[in-house]
Amino acid sequence: MSQHCQSLLITGVDTGVGKTMITRALWSYAHRYRPQERWGILKPMQSGTAVEIGDGDYYCQTLPLQQTASEVCPLSFAAPLAPPIAAELEQRTIDLAPVWQTYQQLQERFDYLLVEGIGGLGSPMTWEWTVADLAAAWKLPIVLVATVRLGAIAQIVANIALARQYKLDIRGLILNCVTPCSDTDIAQWTPPEFLSRFTQVPVLGVLPCGQHSNEELAEMVAEWPLHLLWR
């Protein structure tokens, strides 16, 4: 395994918080502003491919990756459910060994690897392992994504507590506007300065709602203190 590849887990406080968009934004930033470096993406597994495009295909369609969809996401399940439940419906068992093998291969190929988690940090990946277990076993630092909405503070605090229980290295918190939200909404529902002070985790930025191009995403992310993510 390359000693130079730095991996980062993009995880969330829940499903549907925009981890995929944040991952795309970080990769777009790197592609534009750090072209001398090789950046890859891994989504260990996905579910719900029967009702929407899989993340592996989405990344390959929206980003100029030097990866195939199966290299981005080695495990897929049709039902939009937690992976062990979705796998059971297909009479399959989840074996993380091929996922680990893919992870090692990608680490050999890239300087930086963005690993997008499934659901929230406490979401099950198998009947025994959560995303937090994977992060601990793979020694992945994490960035936590949360949606700007009423009730988000409690989710953020709970997920940070879980991360600390697992002794994970929390590099930062990113707020994502999945639906249109005003500055007042952000200030009242997820005030960044309060969250940073209350959780002792830096809020790196707020991604506004919209159908952003890769160039727009790169420009927005370039304003964030990304040096906190890679040390």
URPEVEN-V513941 format. One record per residue. RES is the residue in one letter. PSI is psi as a letter, one per 40 degrees, with the letter a starting at -180 (999 if undefined). Layout:
res->(RES | RES)
psi->(PSI | PSI)
//
This chain:
res->(M | S | Q | H | C | Q | S | L | L | I | T | G | V | D | T | G | V | G | K | T | M | I | T | R | A | L | W | S | Y | A | H | R | Y | R | P | Q | E | R | W | G | I | L | K | P | M | Q | S | G | T | A | V | E | I | G | D | G | D | Y | Y | C | Q | T | L | P | L | Q | Q | T | A | S | E | V | C | P | L | S | F | A | A | P | L | A | P | P | I | A | A | E | L | E | Q | R | T | I | D | L | A | P | V | W | Q | T | Y | Q | Q | L | Q | E | R | F | D | Y | L | L | V | E | G | I | G | G | L | G | S | P | M | T | W | E | W | T | V | A | D | L | A | A | A | W | K | L | P | I | V | L | V | A | T | V | R | L | G | A | I | A | Q | I | V | A | N | I | A | L | A | R | Q | Y | K | L | D | I | R | G | L | I | L | N | C | V | T | P | C | S | D | T | D | I | A | Q | W | T | P | P | E | F | L | S | R | F | T | Q | V | P | V | L | G | V | L | P | C | G | Q | H | S | N | E | E | L | A | E | M | V | A | E | W | P | L | H | L | L | W | R)
psi->(h | h | e | e | h | h | i | h | h | h | i | i | e | i | i | f | e | f | d | d | d | d | d | d | d | d | d | d | d | d | d | d | e | f | e | e | i | h | h | i | h | h | h | d | i | i | i | e | e | e | e | i | h | i | d | d | d | d | d | d | d | e | i | g | i | f | i | i | d | d | d | d | g | e | h | i | i | d | i | g | i | h | d | d | d | d | d | d | d | e | f | i | i | h | h | e | d | d | d | d | d | d | d | d | d | d | d | d | d | i | d | i | h | h | h | h | i | i | b | i | d | e | i | h | d | a | e | d | h | i | d | d | d | d | d | d | d | e | f | h | i | i | h | h | h | i | i | h | i | h | e | d | d | d | d | d | d | d | d | d | d | d | d | d | d | e | f | i | h | h | d | i | h | h | h | h | g | d | i | h | i | i | d | d | d | d | d | d | d | g | h | d | d | d | d | d | d | d | e | f | h | h | h | d | i | h | h | i | i | i | g | i | i | d | d | d | d | d | d | d | d | d | e | i | g | e | e | d | d | h | 999)
//
